[in-house]
Amino acid sequence: MTLPVWPWALFGAFVGLVIAYILVLRPVLRALPAFREFYAEADGFWAKVWALCFRSATIAMAYALAAPSIALEVFDRLAALLGDPELNAKQQILDALKDHPSLLSAAGLAMSAVIVIARLRSIGRVAG
């Protein structure tokens, strides 16, 4: 069984873009007056994470919600690529939710609570 070439080409292109950003584009952008404040703020790891979230807890929550979805998609494809096409995590999660539907509603309530708290926090900052 031969593996398709396109995933490796895509991965190589991604790595190349990251290296080009670090070595070429980041120093140029850091020198521009419009981006100087952003790059000065993004010096530490968590400062970078906070800057990438545009100093917004709502955007951070959106990233946190997107990460498991992306990971699940990648996990299933990696399992098939590594020789276990029968491993279907999405189907296993759906089967578990059929048995315990209250888990889905609890997760939705938790997500909405975090988003409401984040929005109230930002409204309080603007009003105060």
C-alpha positions as CSV (number, residue, x, y, z in Angstrom):
1,M,0.0,0.0,0.0
2,T,1.5,3.3,-1.0
3,L,0.7,6.5,0.9
4,P,-0.5,9.5,-1.0
5,V,2.1,12.3,-1.5
6,W,-0.2,15.3,-1.0
7,P,-0.3,15.1,2.9
8,W,3.4,15.2,3.1
9,A,3.6,18.0,0.5
10,L,1.0,20.0,2.5
11,F,3.0,19.4,5.7
12,G,6.2,20.5,4.1
13,A,4.6,23.6,2.7
14,F,3.3,24.4,6.2
15,V,6.7,23.9,7.8
16,G,8.2,26.1,5.1
17,L,5.7,28.9,5.7
18,V,6.4,28.8,9.4
19,I,10.1,29.0,8.9
20,A,9.7,31.8,6.4
21,Y,7.6,33.7,8.8
22,I,10.1,33.3,11.7
23,L,13.2,34.1,9.6
24,V,11.9,36.7,7.2
25,L,8.4,38.1,7.7
26,R,8.4,38.4,11.5
27,P,11.5,40.7,11.7
28,V,10.0,42.9,8.9
29,L,6.7,43.1,10.6
30,R,8.2,43.8,14.0
31,A,10.1,46.8,12.5
32,L,6.9,48.4,11.1
33,P,5.5,51.1,13.4
34,A,1.9,49.7,12.9
35,F,2.9,46.3,14.4
36,R,5.5,47.5,17.0
37,E,3.0,47.5,19.8
38,F,1.6,44.0,18.9
39,Y,5.1,42.5,18.8
40,A,6.2,44.2,22.0
41,E,3.2,42.8,23.8
42,A,3.8,39.3,22.4
43,D,7.2,38.6,24.0
44,G,6.4,35.8,26.4
45,F,4.5,32.6,25.5
46,W,1.3,33.5,27.3
47,A,1.6,37.1,26.1
48,K,1.7,35.7,22.6
49,V,-1.3,33.6,23.2
50,W,-3.2,36.6,24.7
51,A,-2.1,38.8,21.8
52,L,-3.2,36.2,19.2
53,C,-6.6,36.2,20.9
54,F,-6.7,40.0,20.4
55,R,-6.9,40.4,24.2
56,S,-10.4,38.9,24.1
57,A,-11.6,36.0,26.2
58,T,-14.4,35.4,23.7
59,I,-11.9,34.7,20.9
60,A,-9.8,32.6,23.3
61,M,-13.0,30.5,23.9
62,A,-13.6,30.2,20.2
63,Y,-10.0,28.9,19.8
64,A,-10.6,26.5,22.7
65,L,-13.8,25.2,21.0
66,A,-12.1,24.8,17.6
67,A,-9.1,22.9,18.9
68,P,-10.8,19.7,19.9
69,S,-12.7,19.7,16.6
70,I,-9.6,20.1,14.6
71,A,-7.8,17.5,16.8
72,L,-10.6,15.0,16.2
73,E,-10.5,15.5,12.5
74,V,-6.7,15.1,12.4
75,F,-6.8,12.1,14.8
76,D,-9.1,10.1,12.6
77,R,-7.0,10.8,9.5
78,L,-3.8,10.0,11.2
79,A,-5.2,6.7,12.5
80,A,-6.2,5.7,8.9
81,L,-2.7,6.9,7.7
82,L,-0.9,4.8,10.3
83,G,-2.8,1.7,9.5
84,D,-5.9,1.6,11.7
85,P,-8.8,2.6,9.4
86,E,-11.3,1.0,11.8
87,L,-10.6,3.6,14.5
88,N,-13.4,6.1,14.1
89,A,-13.3,8.5,17.1
90,K,-16.2,10.6,15.7
91,Q,-18.5,7.6,15.5
92,Q,-17.5,6.4,19.0
93,I,-18.3,9.9,20.4
94,L,-21.7,9.8,18.6
95,D,-22.4,6.4,20.0
96,A,-21.6,7.6,23.5
97,L,-23.8,10.6,23.1
98,K,-26.7,8.4,22.1
99,D,-26.4,6.6,25.4
100,H,-25.9,9.8,27.4
101,P,-27.5,12.8,25.7
102,S,-27.4,14.9,28.8
103,L,-23.6,15.2,28.3
104,L,-24.2,17.2,25.1
105,S,-26.5,19.6,26.8
106,A,-24.1,20.0,29.8
107,A,-21.3,20.8,27.4
108,G,-23.4,23.4,25.6
109,L,-24.4,25.0,28.9
110,A,-20.8,25.2,30.0
111,M,-19.6,26.7,26.8
112,S,-22.4,29.3,26.8
113,A,-21.6,30.2,30.4
114,V,-18.0,30.8,29.7
115,I,-18.9,33.0,26.7
116,V,-21.5,35.0,28.7
117,I,-19.0,35.6,31.5
118,A,-16.4,36.7,29.0
119,R,-18.8,39.1,27.3
120,L,-20.0,40.5,30.7
121,R,-16.4,41.0,31.7
122,S,-15.7,43.0,28.5
123,I,-18.9,45.0,28.8
124,G,-17.9,45.9,32.4
125,R,-14.5,47.0,31.2
126,V,-16.0,49.3,28.6
127,A,-18.6,50.7,30.9
128,G,-16.3,51.2,33.9
